[in-house]
Amino acid sequence: MSKRNALRLVSTRGMARAKWLEVRKGGIGSSDAAAAVGLSPYKSQLELWMEKTGRVSNNENPPDQSSSMFWGTLLEPYVATVYTQRTGRKVRRLNAVLQHPSFPYMLANIDREVIGCPDVQILECKTAGEFGTRLWKEGVPEYVQLQVQHQLVVTGKDAADVAVLLCGQELEVHRIQRDDEVIGRLLVLEAKFWEYVEKDIPPPTDGSESAGNALRQLYRGDDTVVDFSQDEVLSGKFAELAAIKETIDTQVARAEVLKQALQEAMAEASKAIFKTGEVTFKRAKDSEVIDVKLLVREHPNLVAKYTSIRPGSRRFRIATEPHP
């Protein structure tokens, strides 16, 4: 596969966050790659499509301290510094959004360029907390590998190092070589996703929580009724779903019976040990709650001042017999 250097689409030096988000909306960035091909553990194709088509607004405010993105951005320079100290390879910032010379919807932001090293040309800096670290136990997670392969195809480079800070105290460095077979599939799947964007057609759902949330935002609901009774495919899906729900309800009811039996046997004990495991049954800490009814009764004006309307969400309910 031929390799050509990336185009510098726009400089990011001094660029406002809102402008940067607007530029990102015009293509598939490297951090979008896994979601665009349906392999992100965090974001579905449908959610990404809604972002790219402007159906959901990007947050123009920078992430707060509770966000992993905040800490990743904050610690990125330190990860890069330690990488240089450990490997001896010099790096520098690349303050630009890059664009593939042949596929203009393929964009990339590179954390650092590796300078003067024939073996590796890109540094991707990552941080992972306690939960995220689990994804790195067997090496670089698939979604990060796709991000890096996307960067390599946009830039025409051969290799990248991924430096990841695990739980704030352990740095690992992983080498990822350009894989033209993976890139070939990536090009096809990203082109398909961008076709959805350009034609304004939603991609198929994937069963993820992200897709479910996106559907609720995409289709708000009205009072119309659709008749799928003659649609064999959809009617088959409904029958399968109804059967699965019935099985789940039966299992949930049985689980509650077993749980209550164990709770009764434990009585006041907070822990029970069995041949194959253990359970705990502890009281949570006391918490303070607001007596809303009393507040409404004694201070109705105050309640009215701080009350806002929250739009209702759509509920999906199954009935095996249609309502008249």
C-alpha positions as CSV (number, residue, x, y, z in Angstrom):
1,M,0.0,0.0,0.0
2,S,1.5,3.3,-1.0
3,K,2.3,5.9,1.7
4,R,2.0,9.6,1.3
5,N,2.6,12.3,3.9
6,A,-0.4,13.9,5.6
7,L,-1.7,17.4,4.8
8,R,-1.7,20.0,7.6
9,L,-5.4,20.8,7.6
10,V,-5.3,23.5,10.3
11,S,-2.9,24.7,13.0
12,T,-4.1,24.1,16.6
13,R,-1.7,26.5,18.2
14,G,-3.9,28.9,20.2
15,M,-7.1,27.4,18.8
16,A,-10.2,27.7,20.9
17,R,-11.7,24.4,22.1
18,A,-15.0,25.2,20.3
19,K,-13.2,25.7,17.0
20,W,-11.2,22.5,17.5
21,L,-14.4,20.5,18.2
22,E,-15.9,22.0,15.0
23,V,-12.9,20.9,12.9
24,R,-13.1,17.4,14.4
25,K,-16.8,17.2,13.4
26,G,-15.7,17.4,9.7
27,G,-14.0,14.0,9.7
28,I,-13.0,10.8,11.5
29,G,-10.2,11.6,13.9
30,S,-7.8,8.9,15.2
31,S,-9.7,8.7,18.5
32,D,-12.9,8.1,16.5
33,A,-11.5,5.2,14.5
34,A,-12.6,2.4,16.8
35,A,-16.1,3.8,17.2
36,A,-16.4,4.4,13.4
37,V,-15.8,0.7,12.8
38,G,-17.9,-0.5,15.7
39,L,-15.1,-1.7,17.9
40,S,-15.0,0.9,20.7
41,P,-15.8,-0.2,24.2
42,Y,-17.0,3.3,25.0
43,K,-18.9,4.7,22.0
44,S,-21.2,3.1,19.4
45,Q,-21.3,4.0,15.7
46,L,-24.7,5.5,16.2
47,E,-23.5,7.9,18.9
48,L,-20.5,8.9,16.8
49,W,-22.8,9.4,13.8
50,M,-25.0,11.7,15.9
51,E,-21.9,13.8,16.8
52,K,-20.7,14.1,13.3
53,T,-24.1,15.0,11.9
54,G,-24.6,17.6,14.6
55,R,-27.6,15.9,16.3
56,V,-25.9,16.1,19.6
57,S,-23.8,19.1,20.6
58,N,-20.2,18.7,21.5
59,N,-19.3,20.0,25.0
60,E,-17.5,23.2,24.4
61,N,-16.3,23.3,28.0
62,P,-13.1,21.5,28.9
63,P,-13.5,18.3,30.9
64,D,-13.6,18.8,34.7
65,Q,-11.4,17.0,37.3
66,S,-13.8,14.0,37.5
67,S,-13.1,13.2,33.8
68,S,-10.5,10.7,32.7
69,M,-10.0,13.0,29.7
70,F,-8.9,15.8,32.1
71,W,-6.2,13.7,33.7
72,G,-5.1,12.3,30.4
73,T,-4.6,15.8,29.0
74,L,-2.9,17.1,32.2
75,L,-0.5,14.2,32.4
76,E,0.3,13.9,28.7
77,P,3.5,16.1,28.9
78,Y,4.8,14.1,31.9
79,V,4.2,10.8,30.1
80,A,6.1,12.2,27.1
81,T,9.0,13.4,29.3
82,V,9.4,10.1,31.0
83,Y,9.2,8.3,27.7
84,T,12.2,10.4,26.5
85,Q,14.1,9.7,29.7
86,R,13.5,6.0,29.4
87,T,14.2,5.5,25.7
88,G,16.5,8.4,24.9
89,R,14.3,9.3,21.9
90,K,13.5,13.0,21.5
91,V,9.9,14.1,20.8
92,R,8.1,17.3,19.9
93,R,4.6,18.6,19.7
94,L,2.8,18.7,16.4
95,N,0.3,21.5,16.7
96,A,-1.9,20.7,13.8
97,V,-4.9,18.6,12.7
98,L,-3.6,16.3,9.9
99,Q,-5.6,15.1,6.9
100,H,-5.1,12.1,4.7
101,P,-4.1,13.3,1.2
102,S,-6.5,11.0,-0.6
103,F,-9.3,10.5,1.9
104,P,-10.1,14.0,3.3
105,Y,-12.5,12.7,6.0
106,M,-9.6,10.9,7.7
107,L,-8.1,13.3,10.2
108,A,-5.5,12.8,13.0
109,N,-4.1,14.6,16.0
110,I,-0.7,13.3,17.0
111,D,0.4,13.6,20.6
112,R,4.1,13.8,19.8
113,E,6.5,13.3,16.8
114,V,9.5,11.2,17.5
115,I,12.5,13.0,16.0
116,G,15.5,11.4,14.3
117,C,14.6,7.8,14.9
118,P,14.3,5.5,11.8
119,D,12.4,2.8,13.8
120,V,9.5,4.9,15.2
121,Q,7.9,8.2,14.2
122,I,4.9,8.8,16.5
123,L,4.3,8.8,20.2
124,E,0.8,8.2,21.6
125,C,0.5,9.1,25.3
126,K,-2.1,7.3,27.4
127,T,-3.2,7.2,31.1
128,A,-5.3,4.5,32.7
129,G,-6.9,4.4,36.1
130,E,-7.8,1.4,38.2
131,F,-10.7,0.3,35.8
132,G,-8.9,1.2,32.6
133,T,-5.8,-0.6,33.6
134,R,-7.6,-3.9,33.2
135,L,-7.9,-3.3,29.5
136,W,-4.1,-3.2,29.3
137,K,-3.3,-6.6,31.0
138,E,-2.7,-8.3,27.6
139,G,-1.0,-5.4,25.9
140,V,-2.4,-2.5,23.9
141,P,-6.3,-2.7,23.8
142,E,-7.8,-3.1,20.3
143,Y,-9.4,0.3,20.3
144,V,-6.0,2.0,20.9
145,Q,-4.4,-0.2,18.2
146,L,-7.0,1.0,15.7
147,Q,-6.4,4.6,16.8
148,V,-2.7,4.2,16.1
149,Q,-3.2,2.4,12.8
150,H,-5.4,5.3,11.8
151,Q,-2.6,7.7,12.7
152,L,-0.1,5.7,10.7
153,V,-2.3,5.6,7.5
154,V,-3.0,9.4,7.7
155,T,0.6,10.3,8.2
156,G,2.2,7.6,6.0
157,K,4.5,6.6,8.9
158,D,5.7,3.1,9.7
159,A,5.6,2.7,13.5
160,A,4.4,4.3,16.7
161,D,5.1,3.9,20.4
162,V,2.3,3.9,22.9
163,A,3.4,5.1,26.3
164,V,0.7,4.4,29.0
165,L,0.8,5.5,32.6
166,L,-1.0,2.8,34.7
167,C,-2.6,3.9,37.9
168,G,-0.4,6.9,38.1
169,Q,2.8,5.0,38.9
170,E,3.8,2.5,36.2
171,L,4.8,3.4,32.7
172,E,4.7,0.9,29.9
173,V,5.9,1.4,26.3
174,H,4.5,-0.6,23.5
175,R,5.6,-0.6,19.9
176,I,3.0,-0.8,17.1
177,Q,4.1,-1.4,13.6
178,R,2.1,-0.4,10.5
179,D,-0.1,-3.2,9.5
180,D,-1.3,-2.7,5.9
181,E,-3.8,-5.6,6.2
182,V,-5.5,-4.0,9.2
183,I,-5.3,-0.6,7.5
184,G,-7.0,-2.0,4.4
185,R,-10.0,-3.1,6.4
186,L,-9.9,0.2,8.3
187,L,-10.1,2.2,5.1
188,V,-13.1,0.2,3.9
189,L,-15.0,0.4,7.2
190,E,-14.3,4.1,7.8
191,A,-15.4,4.9,4.3
192,K,-18.7,3.0,5.0
193,F,-19.2,5.0,8.2
194,W,-18.5,8.3,6.5
195,E,-21.0,7.4,3.8
196,Y,-23.6,7.2,6.6
197,V,-22.6,10.7,7.7
198,E,-22.7,12.1,4.2
199,K,-26.0,10.5,3.3
200,D,-27.5,11.3,6.7
201,I,-28.5,7.7,7.3
202,P,-28.1,6.3,10.8
203,P,-25.8,3.2,11.1
204,P,-27.2,0.0,12.5
205,T,-27.4,-0.4,16.3
206,D,-25.1,-2.8,18.1
207,G,-26.8,-3.6,21.4
208,S,-24.5,-1.3,23.5
209,E,-25.6,1.1,26.2
210,S,-24.1,3.9,24.0
211,A,-26.4,2.9,21.1
212,G,-29.4,2.7,23.4
213,N,-28.8,6.2,24.7
214,A,-28.3,7.5,21.2
215,L,-31.6,6.0,20.0
216,R,-33.5,7.7,22.8
217,Q,-32.0,11.0,21.8
218,L,-32.5,10.4,18.1
219,Y,-36.1,9.4,18.2
220,R,-38.1,11.3,20.8
221,G,-41.4,9.6,20.1
222,D,-44.9,10.7,19.1
223,D,-48.4,9.1,19.2
224,T,-48.3,7.3,15.9
225,V,-48.7,3.5,15.6
226,V,-46.8,1.3,13.2
227,D,-48.0,-2.1,12.1
228,F,-45.2,-4.7,11.7
229,S,-47.6,-7.7,11.9
230,Q,-46.9,-8.6,8.3
231,D,-43.1,-8.2,8.6
232,E,-41.8,-11.7,9.2
233,V,-38.3,-10.5,10.1
234,L,-39.3,-7.9,12.7
235,S,-42.1,-10.2,14.0
236,G,-39.5,-12.9,14.5
237,K,-37.2,-10.5,16.4
238,F,-40.2,-9.5,18.6
239,A,-41.0,-13.2,19.4
240,E,-37.4,-13.9,20.2
241,L,-37.2,-10.9,22.5
242,A,-40.4,-11.8,24.3
243,A,-39.2,-15.3,24.9
244,I,-35.8,-14.0,26.3
245,K,-37.6,-11.6,28.5
246,E,-39.8,-14.3,29.9
247,T,-36.7,-16.5,30.7
248,I,-35.0,-13.5,32.3
249,D,-38.0,-12.7,34.5
250,T,-38.2,-16.4,35.6
251,Q,-34.5,-16.4,36.4
252,V,-34.7,-13.0,38.3
253,A,-37.6,-14.3,40.4
254,R,-35.6,-17.5,41.2
255,A,-32.5,-15.5,42.1
256,E,-34.6,-13.4,44.5
257,V,-35.9,-16.6,46.3
258,L,-32.3,-17.9,46.7
259,K,-31.0,-14.5,47.9
260,Q,-33.7,-14.2,50.5
261,A,-33.0,-17.8,51.7
262,L,-29.4,-17.0,52.3
263,Q,-30.2,-13.7,54.0
264,E,-32.6,-15.5,56.3
265,A,-29.9,-18.1,57.2
266,M,-27.3,-15.4,57.8
267,A,-29.6,-13.5,60.2
268,E,-27.4,-10.8,61.9
269,A,-24.2,-12.0,60.3
270,S,-22.5,-9.7,57.8
271,K,-20.6,-12.4,55.9
272,A,-21.2,-16.0,54.9
273,I,-18.7,-18.5,53.4
274,F,-19.6,-21.4,51.1
275,K,-17.6,-24.1,49.2
276,T,-17.5,-22.0,46.0
277,G,-17.4,-18.4,47.3
278,E,-18.9,-16.0,49.8
279,V,-21.5,-13.3,50.2
280,T,-21.6,-10.2,52.3
281,F,-24.8,-8.6,53.8
282,K,-23.8,-5.3,55.4
283,R,-25.7,-2.2,56.3
284,A,-24.7,0.9,54.4
285,K,-23.7,4.1,56.1
286,D,-26.5,6.4,57.2
287,S,-27.2,9.2,54.8
288,E,-29.1,12.5,54.9
289,V,-32.2,12.9,52.7
290,I,-34.5,15.9,52.0
291,D,-38.1,15.5,53.1
292,V,-39.5,16.7,49.9
293,K,-43.2,16.6,51.0
294,L,-42.4,18.7,54.1
295,L,-40.4,21.1,52.0
296,V,-43.2,21.6,49.5
297,R,-45.7,22.1,52.3
298,E,-43.8,24.6,54.3
299,H,-41.8,26.4,51.6
300,P,-43.7,26.1,48.3
301,N,-42.3,29.3,46.8
302,L,-38.7,28.2,47.4
303,V,-39.5,24.8,45.8
304,A,-41.0,26.6,42.8
305,K,-37.9,28.7,42.4
306,Y,-35.6,25.8,42.1
307,T,-37.9,23.4,40.1
308,S,-37.3,22.8,36.4
309,I,-39.0,20.5,33.9
310,R,-37.1,17.4,32.9
311,P,-38.3,15.9,29.6
312,G,-39.7,12.4,30.0
313,S,-37.8,9.5,28.5
314,R,-39.3,6.8,26.2
315,R,-40.0,3.5,27.9
316,F,-39.9,0.2,25.9
317,R,-42.4,-2.3,27.2
318,I,-43.3,-5.7,25.8
319,A,-46.8,-7.2,25.7
320,T,-47.4,-10.6,24.0
321,E,-50.9,-9.7,23.2
322,P,-51.4,-6.4,21.3
323,H,-53.6,-3.7,22.9
324,P,-56.8,-2.9,21.1
